[in-house]
Amino acid sequence: MLPSDIAGTRAVELGCGTAYVSAWLAGAGAHPVGIDVSEQQLSTARAMQAEFGIDFPLVLGNAEEVPYEDDSFDLAISEYGASLWCDPYRWIPEAARLLVPGGRLVFSRYSPLFALCVPPEGPASTTLSRSQFGLTRLDWGNHVEFVLPHGEMFRLQRASGFVVEDLIEVQAPQHAKDYMEVTADWARQWPSEEIWKARLTG
């Protein structure tokens, strides 16, 4: 998921949680900033920074409205942060605003097929549980997740100034374990998650 040439890169992790992705970036020589709405997650991130001797800014804030100026970063990344919990019609244009021309956007998320097949309770099945048309917001009662169909995600990124360079549909490896929301057998046959890579034009 991480670009190979990130040494010296100014990076922002959108919805960083405990900031382990930012820690990987820092270890590879990048200059990351992590932003998250949860003070508890950031508190854990600070404890991990102290334990492992890594230091980079951690910002309490919303990835849909990042308190940095335009053209502040070379890389925006989200690993089940903003890419799952934030409105894509807000966070993707915000990522474009934060990036310099030629900057890269990388994010992972649930696949639309997984979203279509996961019921209100239990793991993803082989039965479609909802319509693809209008798929955007999954309301689980105690939380909301966002998943757009591929066509709409392509159009949104293009409208925000991005050119999509890759879409990787992840297949579970042979010895993967079951998770509450998806079994290993399901994820070996169909992608439950995917990685998008895009570059900002201009």
N, C-alpha and C positions, 0 to 999 in steps of 0.2 A: 504493500500500500504506500510506503514511503518512497519518494523519489531518491535516486542514488546520489545525486549531486546536490546535497542540501547544506554542505559546510558553508557557513557564513550567511545562510538564508534567514531573512526575517520572516517568522512564521507566527500565525495565530491559530490556536485550537479553539474552535467554536463549540461551546458546551463541553468543557474539558473534564468535568467530573473530578476524579483524583489525579488527573494530569499525567497519566502514565505515557500517553502518546507524546506529550510535550517533553517528558523526560527522555524518551527515545530520541526525539529531535535534538535535544540539548546534547545528548551523548554522541550524536553524529556530527556535532559542530554547528548546528543551527542556533538561532537566537529566538526562542519561542516566547509567546505570551499566551497564557491560558485564561479563558473567560468562562464563568459559569454562574448560574443564578443561585446555587446552593452554597451557603456559607459552611455547612457541614462537610460537603464534598471538598471544598477548598481548604478547610481545616485539616482534613486527612492528607491532602496534597502537600500542605506545608510541613506536616509531620514527616512525610516521606522524603521531602527535600532535605530536611534536617538530618534524617537517618542516613541518607545516601550521599550527602554532600553535593547536592545539585541545587542551583539557584537560578530562578527566572521569575518574571512577574506573574502573579496570579491576581486576576481582576474579578471582583464581584459585579456581575452585570448580565444583561440579556444579549444573547448572540444576534437578536434581531435589531439591536441598537447598540453597537459597540462604541465605547467612548474613545475612539482613535480617529485621527484625521484620514481623509482620502489618501490613497496611494501609500499606505503605511507598511504594507507587507508584500512579500514575494510569494508566499504560500499560505493558503487557508485550508485547514484540514478539520474534518469532523468524523469521529469514529463513534457512531451511535450517540452523538450529542445533539447539536442543533439539527443534524440530519434526520433525527427521529422525533425530537421533542418540540421543535420550532416550526412555525408556519413556513413552508418552502417559498411562498410568494413574498416573504419578508426577509428570510435569512440569506437566500441565494443572491438577491440584489444587494444586500448588505455586504456579503463577501466580495462581490464585484466592486463595490465602492472602496473597500479596504485595500484591494490589490492594485499593484502597479500594472501598467500595460504589459502583457506577456506573463503575468503572474498565474500561478497554478491553483486550482481548486481540486481537492481530493476528499471524497467522503464515502463512507460505507453506510448501508441502510438495509432494512428488510426489503426483499424483492416484492414486486406487486403480486406475483403468484402466491407467495406465502400469505400476503394480506388477504387475498381472495379465498384462501383455503383454511385460514385459522378461525375456529368458531369462538363464540363468547367465552367458553370455558374448555380447557383441554388443548392438546397439541394440534398442529395442522393436520388435516385429513386429506383424503383424495376426493372430497366433495367441495364444490364451490359454495361458499357461505354468503357471498355478497356480490353485487354487480361491479364490474370493472368500470363502467361508465359512471362518472361522478365520484370515483374513488379518490379521496383526499385525506379525510379525517376519520380516524378510528377512535371512537369514544368507548372506553372500557369501564365507565362509571366512576372509578377513582383516579383515572388518568387518561390523557389523550395522546395518540401517536399520529404521525403524518406519513402517508405513503402515496405518492403519485404514480399513475401508470407511466410506462416508458415514454410514450408519445408526448404526454404533457410535460414530463421532466425534460425531454429534449427541447421542447418549445420554450419552456421557462428559462433554461440556461442560455439558449440562443438569444432570447429577448433581453437577458441581463448582460449580454456581451461576450458570452463564453462560446468556445468551440469545443465540443466533446471530442476527446482524443481516444478514450477507451471506456468500455463498460465490461467489467469482469463479473460474470455470474459464478459465484463460489460454489464448488461441489465439496461436500463433506468428505474427508479422507476415510479410508477403509476402517480405521480403528477409532472413529469419532464416538463420543458418548451421547446419550440422549439428554435433551433439555426439556424443561417443562413445556415450552411452547412448540418444540419441534423434535421429532425423533431423528436419530442418526440415519435410519433407513430412509426416511422421507427426504432428508437433506442430501443423501447420496443420489437420489433419483431426480430431484428438482432443486433449484437454487432457493434457499431460504434467505440468503443475503447476497448483496452485490456491492461492487466498488466502482465508483465513477471517477474519471480523471478528465479534467477540462482545463483549458487555457484561456485567459482573458485576452481578447483582441485589442488592437490599438497600439 
